[in-house]
Amino acid sequence: MNHLSTTALLAATLTSTTCATMSGHTVSGISSGGFMAVQHHVAFSSSVSGVGVVAGGPFWCAQAKLPIAITSCMTTPALISVPELVAVTKTTALSGFIDSPIHLKDDAVWLFSGLKDTVVDTGVVQKLFEYYSSMSVKNIVMVNTVEAEHAMPTLDYGSACGYKGEPYINNCDFDGAGEILLHLYNTSGSGRGQFLPPTTANNSNIISFSQSQFNPKVLNWTTTGMEETGYAYVPEVCSEYGRRLKKKTGDEVEEVEEVEEVEDVEDVEDVDKASSDKSKAESTASACRLHIAYHGCLQSQLAVGDKYVQHAGYNRRAEANGIVVVYPQAKKNILNPKGCWDWWGYTGPEYASNIGVQLVTVRNIVRRYFDEEE
């Protein structure tokens, strides 16, 4: 057996399917993760087909200013000027620091605001609805009828629906994550056939991986506001993607070299087996999809353990439908004491652009998933 790169293993499949598969890249988040999901969607709209947002607001809402973030974008939505944010988006796109917003119009958007949310006012989410509408997005769903506090609403796990507090996952008899995935994959161009109902998730399919490897140019990783370790739910059918995600730059995976000389029957059998394994891997590559799920403040692994990764509600749908769900992890620091994603500029003024350190890191995770050059 020889060692060849993952690129060599799946190159044939990805050459023909990358464009279609990239359209299967979707994203969602709650609270700071909701704002982050919007930034991700807008910055990389050419390769994102849909977004789900729980308690989040429009792109560039905070304008790189914490006082604006904690007033306009949380409690006083009347101060948010959607036309101004739309103008900023279009101007930023012209500069090349985000993708052209023309890519947004055909995407699926799912928004949620709990009726009892005392952290992010419903009007902020309404402003996000107006923002996407101003970008000519037609496929928008907004849910604001659930008696939920500031939390990820689930079908059957967590605190009481009206409770405010860690782990910010509430049992509301409403499958928020499931509804996100259902909307994004049933109605967007990323869907492949019928979207199946949820099944039982297998916690052994949760893997950890190094996040820092996806932005090796950062000299001091602690300044990124991200944990060293991230997590992903990888259904069995998508195991090749799990190996790829864990593979560090320069690592190799075991594969059979292209055979130039066949000396005996045993060699022929090895080649046939390698060919069969490669075909299975290629079939898996075309069957699986990718979703990025950003947690909220005080919801990282360090803050709540495995609760968000295991119980936010994504994994049951992911298992049934061959979706790899990546759970990037933010980390608290002196500028970010609650471990939020950067939606107001604590990592620098470029935080919401395609050169922002957190977005670049997650973009590289996406590229590794599709085996593209990082």
C-alpha positions as CSV (number, residue, x, y, z in Angstrom):
1,M,0.0,0.0,0.0
2,N,1.2,3.5,-0.8
3,H,0.2,6.8,0.7
4,L,-1.5,9.4,-1.6
5,S,-3.2,12.6,-0.6
6,T,-7.0,12.8,-0.1
7,T,-7.0,15.1,-3.2
8,A,-5.8,12.2,-5.3
9,L,-8.3,9.9,-3.8
10,L,-11.4,12.0,-4.6
11,A,-10.1,14.3,-7.4
12,A,-12.2,12.6,-10.1
13,T,-15.5,13.0,-8.2
14,L,-14.9,16.6,-7.0
15,T,-13.8,17.8,-10.4
16,S,-17.2,17.0,-11.7
17,T,-19.3,17.8,-8.6
18,T,-17.6,20.7,-6.8
19,C,-19.8,23.4,-8.3
20,A,-23.0,21.6,-7.5
21,T,-21.7,20.5,-4.1
22,M,-20.6,24.0,-3.2
23,S,-24.2,25.1,-3.6
24,G,-25.0,22.6,-0.8
25,H,-23.0,24.6,1.7
26,T,-25.4,26.1,4.2
27,V,-25.0,28.0,7.5
28,S,-27.0,28.9,10.6
29,G,-26.5,30.3,14.1
30,I,-28.0,31.6,17.2
31,S,-27.5,35.0,18.9
32,S,-23.8,36.1,18.2
33,G,-23.7,32.9,16.1
34,G,-26.8,34.2,14.2
35,F,-25.0,37.5,13.4
36,M,-22.0,35.4,12.4
37,A,-24.1,33.2,10.2
38,V,-25.3,36.3,8.4
39,Q,-21.8,37.6,8.0
40,H,-20.7,34.2,6.6
41,H,-23.6,34.1,4.2
42,V,-23.0,37.6,2.9
43,A,-19.2,37.4,2.7
44,F,-19.3,34.0,0.9
45,S,-22.7,34.2,-0.9
46,S,-21.4,32.7,-4.1
47,S,-20.9,29.4,-2.3
48,V,-23.7,29.5,0.2
49,S,-27.3,28.5,-0.7
50,G,-29.1,29.2,2.5
51,V,-29.0,30.6,6.0
52,G,-30.9,30.0,9.3
53,V,-30.8,32.7,12.0
54,V,-32.1,32.5,15.5
55,A,-32.1,35.9,17.3
56,G,-29.7,37.6,14.9
57,G,-29.7,40.8,12.9
58,P,-28.5,42.3,9.6
59,F,-25.1,42.4,8.1
60,W,-22.8,45.1,9.6
61,C,-25.4,46.0,12.1
62,A,-22.9,46.9,14.8
63,Q,-20.7,48.9,12.4
64,A,-17.6,47.7,14.3
65,K,-18.8,49.6,17.5
66,L,-19.8,47.8,20.7
67,P,-22.1,50.6,21.9
68,I,-24.1,50.2,18.7
69,A,-24.1,46.4,19.0
70,I,-25.6,46.4,22.5
71,T,-28.3,49.1,21.7
72,S,-29.4,49.2,18.1
73,C,-28.7,45.5,17.3
74,M,-30.2,44.1,20.5
75,T,-32.7,46.3,22.3
76,T,-33.5,49.3,20.1
77,P,-34.1,48.1,16.5
78,A,-35.7,51.4,15.5
79,L,-32.2,52.8,15.3
80,I,-31.2,50.3,12.6
81,S,-31.2,51.8,9.1
82,V,-31.7,48.9,6.6
83,P,-31.1,51.1,3.5
84,E,-27.8,52.2,5.0
85,L,-26.7,48.6,5.7
86,V,-27.8,47.6,2.2
87,A,-25.7,50.4,0.8
88,V,-22.7,49.3,2.9
89,T,-23.1,45.7,1.6
90,K,-23.1,46.8,-2.0
91,T,-20.1,49.1,-1.6
92,T,-18.1,46.5,0.3
93,A,-18.9,44.0,-2.5
94,L,-17.5,46.4,-5.1
95,S,-14.3,46.6,-3.1
96,G,-14.0,42.8,-3.3
97,F,-14.1,42.2,0.5
98,I,-17.4,40.2,0.2
99,D,-19.1,38.4,-2.6
100,S,-21.5,40.2,-4.9
101,P,-25.0,40.4,-3.2
102,I,-26.5,39.2,-6.5
103,H,-25.8,35.7,-5.2
104,L,-28.2,36.2,-2.3
105,K,-31.5,36.5,-4.2
106,D,-32.0,32.8,-4.9
107,D,-31.0,31.6,-1.5
108,A,-33.3,30.1,1.2
109,V,-33.5,32.2,4.5
110,W,-35.1,31.0,7.7
111,L,-35.5,33.4,10.7
112,F,-36.6,32.9,14.3
113,S,-37.4,35.2,17.1
114,G,-38.9,34.0,20.4
115,L,-41.9,35.9,21.7
116,K,-40.2,36.0,25.2
117,D,-36.7,36.9,24.0
118,T,-35.4,39.6,26.4
119,V,-31.9,39.7,24.8
120,V,-32.4,40.3,21.1
121,D,-35.6,42.2,20.4
122,T,-37.9,40.7,17.8
123,G,-37.6,44.0,15.9
124,V,-33.9,43.2,15.2
125,V,-34.9,40.0,13.5
126,Q,-37.6,41.9,11.6
127,K,-34.9,44.2,10.4
128,L,-32.9,41.2,9.1
129,F,-36.1,40.1,7.2
130,E,-36.2,43.6,5.7
131,Y,-32.5,43.5,4.9
132,Y,-32.8,40.2,2.9
133,S,-36.0,41.4,1.2
134,S,-34.1,44.5,0.1
135,M,-31.5,42.1,-1.5
136,S,-34.4,40.6,-3.5
137,V,-34.5,37.4,-1.6
138,K,-37.9,35.8,-2.1
139,N,-37.6,32.6,-0.2
140,I,-37.8,33.9,3.4
141,V,-39.5,32.3,6.3
142,M,-39.8,34.1,9.7
143,V,-41.1,32.3,12.8
144,N,-42.1,34.6,15.7
145,T,-45.0,32.7,17.3
146,V,-43.1,30.4,19.8
147,E,-43.1,31.5,23.5
148,A,-39.4,31.1,23.7
149,E,-36.8,33.1,25.6
150,H,-33.3,33.7,24.2
151,A,-32.4,30.1,23.4
152,M,-32.2,27.5,20.7
153,P,-35.7,26.0,20.6
154,T,-35.8,22.2,20.5
155,L,-38.4,19.6,20.2
156,D,-37.8,17.8,23.5
157,Y,-34.5,18.9,25.2
158,G,-33.4,21.6,27.5
159,S,-34.8,24.1,29.9
160,A,-38.4,25.3,30.0
161,C,-39.2,27.3,26.8
162,G,-39.5,30.6,28.7
163,Y,-36.3,30.1,30.7
164,K,-33.2,32.4,30.3
165,G,-29.9,30.8,31.1
166,E,-27.3,28.3,30.2
167,P,-27.1,26.2,28.1
168,Y,-29.5,28.4,26.2
169,I,-31.2,25.4,24.7
170,N,-34.9,25.3,25.6
171,N,-37.6,22.6,25.2
172,C,-40.2,24.4,23.2
173,D,-41.9,21.5,21.5
174,F,-40.5,23.1,18.3
175,D,-37.6,21.7,16.3
176,G,-35.7,24.8,15.4
177,A,-32.6,23.2,13.9
178,G,-34.7,20.6,12.1
179,E,-36.9,23.4,10.6
180,I,-33.8,25.2,9.5
181,L,-32.3,22.2,7.7
182,L,-35.7,21.3,6.2
183,H,-36.2,24.8,4.8
184,L,-32.6,25.2,3.5
185,Y,-32.4,21.8,1.8
186,N,-36.0,21.2,0.7
187,T,-36.3,24.6,-1.0
188,S,-32.8,25.6,-2.2
189,G,-30.8,24.4,-5.2
190,S,-28.6,22.4,-2.8
191,G,-31.3,19.8,-2.2
192,R,-30.8,16.3,-3.7
193,G,-34.0,14.4,-3.8
194,Q,-36.5,14.0,-0.9
195,F,-35.4,15.4,2.5
196,L,-36.0,12.6,5.0
197,P,-37.5,12.9,8.5
198,P,-35.2,12.8,11.5
199,T,-33.7,9.6,12.9
200,T,-31.7,8.8,16.0
201,A,-28.3,10.5,16.1
202,N,-25.3,8.5,17.0
203,N,-23.0,10.5,19.4
204,S,-20.1,8.3,18.4
205,N,-20.3,10.1,15.0
206,I,-19.2,13.4,16.7
207,I,-15.5,14.1,16.0
208,S,-13.1,16.8,17.1
209,F,-10.6,18.5,14.9
210,S,-7.9,21.2,15.1
211,Q,-9.3,24.7,14.2
212,S,-6.0,26.4,14.3
213,Q,-4.7,24.3,11.3
214,F,-7.2,26.2,9.2
215,N,-5.5,29.5,9.7
216,P,-1.8,28.8,10.1
217,K,-0.7,32.3,9.2
218,V,-2.0,33.6,12.5
219,L,1.0,34.1,14.8
220,N,-0.9,34.2,18.0
221,W,-4.0,31.9,17.8
222,T,-5.5,33.3,21.0
223,T,-6.2,36.6,19.2
224,T,-8.7,34.9,16.9
225,G,-11.3,34.5,19.6
226,M,-11.6,30.8,18.6
227,E,-10.9,27.6,20.5
228,E,-8.1,25.3,19.4
229,T,-10.6,22.5,18.9
230,G,-13.8,22.4,16.8
231,Y,-16.4,19.7,16.5
232,A,-18.5,18.0,13.8
233,Y,-21.2,15.5,13.4
234,V,-20.3,13.1,10.6
235,P,-22.9,10.6,9.6
236,E,-21.5,7.2,8.8
237,V,-22.2,7.7,5.1
238,C,-19.9,10.8,5.2
239,S,-17.0,9.2,7.1
240,E,-14.5,10.1,4.3
241,Y,-15.3,13.8,5.0
242,G,-14.6,13.2,8.7
243,R,-11.2,11.9,7.8
244,R,-10.5,14.9,5.6
245,L,-11.6,17.3,8.3
246,K,-9.3,15.7,10.8
247,K,-6.4,15.5,8.4
248,K,-3.8,18.2,9.1
249,T,-2.1,20.0,6.3
250,G,0.6,17.8,4.9
251,D,-0.9,14.6,6.3
252,E,-1.7,11.8,3.9
253,V,-4.4,9.1,3.9
254,E,-3.8,5.5,2.9
255,E,-4.6,4.7,-0.7
256,V,-3.5,2.3,-3.4
257,E,-1.1,3.7,-5.9
258,E,-2.0,3.6,-9.6
259,V,-0.5,0.2,-10.7
260,E,2.0,0.2,-13.5
261,E,2.9,-3.5,-13.2
262,V,0.8,-6.4,-12.0
263,E,2.9,-9.3,-11.0
264,D,0.5,-11.8,-9.6
265,V,-3.1,-12.6,-8.8
266,E,-2.7,-11.1,-5.3
267,D,-1.8,-7.8,-6.9
268,V,-4.9,-7.9,-9.1
269,E,-7.1,-8.5,-6.1
270,D,-5.5,-5.5,-4.3
271,V,-6.1,-3.3,-7.3
272,D,-9.8,-4.4,-7.6
273,K,-10.3,-3.7,-3.9
274,A,-8.7,-0.3,-4.2
275,S,-10.9,0.5,-7.2
276,S,-14.0,-0.6,-5.3
277,D,-13.0,1.5,-2.2
278,K,-12.4,4.5,-4.4
279,S,-15.8,4.1,-6.0
280,K,-17.5,3.9,-2.6
281,A,-15.6,7.1,-1.5
282,E,-16.7,8.9,-4.7
283,S,-20.3,7.9,-4.1
284,T,-20.1,9.1,-0.6
285,A,-18.6,12.4,-1.7
286,S,-21.5,13.1,-4.0
287,A,-24.1,12.1,-1.4
288,C,-23.1,14.2,1.5
289,R,-23.7,17.9,2.3
290,L,-22.2,20.5,4.6
291,H,-23.8,22.7,7.2
292,I,-22.0,25.2,9.4
293,A,-23.7,25.7,12.8
294,Y,-22.5,28.7,14.9
295,H,-23.3,28.5,18.7
296,G,-24.2,31.6,20.6
297,C,-22.5,33.4,23.5
298,L,-21.9,31.1,26.6
299,Q,-22.6,28.0,24.4
300,S,-19.1,26.8,23.5
301,Q,-17.7,23.5,24.5
302,L,-15.8,25.2,27.2
303,A,-18.9,26.8,28.6
304,V,-21.6,24.1,28.4
305,G,-19.6,20.9,27.5
306,D,-21.2,18.8,24.8
307,K,-24.7,20.1,25.2
308,Y,-24.8,22.3,22.1
309,V,-23.1,19.9,19.8
310,Q,-25.2,17.0,21.0
311,H,-28.6,18.6,21.7
312,A,-29.1,21.7,19.6
313,G,-31.2,19.5,17.3
314,Y,-29.2,19.3,14.1
315,N,-27.8,15.8,14.3
316,R,-31.0,13.8,13.9
317,R,-31.7,15.5,10.6
318,A,-28.1,15.3,9.6
319,E,-27.9,11.5,10.3
320,A,-31.0,10.9,8.2
321,N,-29.9,13.0,5.3
322,G,-26.2,12.7,5.0
323,I,-25.3,16.2,6.3
324,V,-22.0,16.9,7.9
325,V,-22.6,19.5,10.6
326,V,-19.5,21.5,11.6
327,Y,-19.7,23.2,15.0
328,P,-16.9,25.9,15.1
329,Q,-16.0,27.0,18.6
330,A,-15.5,30.5,19.8
331,K,-13.4,31.3,22.9
332,K,-13.7,34.0,25.5
333,N,-10.9,36.5,26.0
334,I,-10.5,39.9,27.6
335,L,-12.4,41.7,24.8
336,N,-15.0,38.9,24.5
337,P,-15.7,37.6,28.1
338,K,-18.7,35.5,27.1
339,G,-17.2,33.6,24.3
340,C,-19.3,35.2,21.5
341,W,-18.5,35.2,17.8
342,D,-17.2,38.5,16.5
343,W,-20.1,40.6,15.2
344,W,-18.9,43.9,16.6
345,G,-15.2,44.0,15.8
346,Y,-13.1,42.7,18.7
347,T,-10.8,40.9,16.2
348,G,-10.5,44.0,14.1
349,P,-12.6,46.2,11.7
350,E,-12.5,43.6,8.9
351,Y,-14.3,41.1,11.1
352,A,-17.4,40.9,8.8
353,S,-15.4,40.6,5.5
354,N,-13.7,37.8,3.7
355,I,-10.4,38.6,5.3
356,G,-11.8,38.6,8.9
357,V,-9.8,36.1,10.9
358,Q,-12.8,34.0,12.1
359,L,-14.5,33.9,8.7
360,V,-11.2,33.0,7.0
361,T,-10.8,30.1,9.4
362,V,-14.2,28.8,8.8
363,R,-13.9,29.4,5.0
364,N,-10.9,27.1,5.1
365,I,-12.8,24.5,6.9
366,V,-15.3,24.6,4.1
367,R,-12.6,24.4,1.5
368,R,-11.1,21.3,3.2
369,Y,-14.5,19.7,3.2
370,F,-14.6,20.1,-0.6
371,D,-10.9,19.3,-0.9
372,E,-10.1,22.7,-2.4
373,E,-6.9,24.6,-2.0
374,E,-6.9,26.6,1.2
